[in-house]
Amino acid sequence: MIRLWDGFLSVFAAVLTGAIIGVPAWGAVRALQADLIPVWGWAPLVLLGAAGVVMVLSFLRKASRGVHPLRERRR
């Protein structure tokens, strides 16, 4: 039961991370497309997106194993 709960918390952390990273990234893409930000803004945006993908995949991997988001191993 504890692994199921820890897995749920890891999925929740992945969704929350995706939202926290995705909303500003989406806004930055829209601003870049509208020429409100200089072209060099793509570089930090790509780095932000890459960091977000790594974090979301890490939380999803933890969720598949039933590991709490703040732990490295099962309880």
Secondary structure, DSSP 8 states (H G I E B T S, - for coil): -HHHHHHHHHHHHHHHHHHHHHHHHHHHHHHHHTTSS-GGGHHHHHHHHHHHHHHHHHHHHHHHHT--TT-SS--
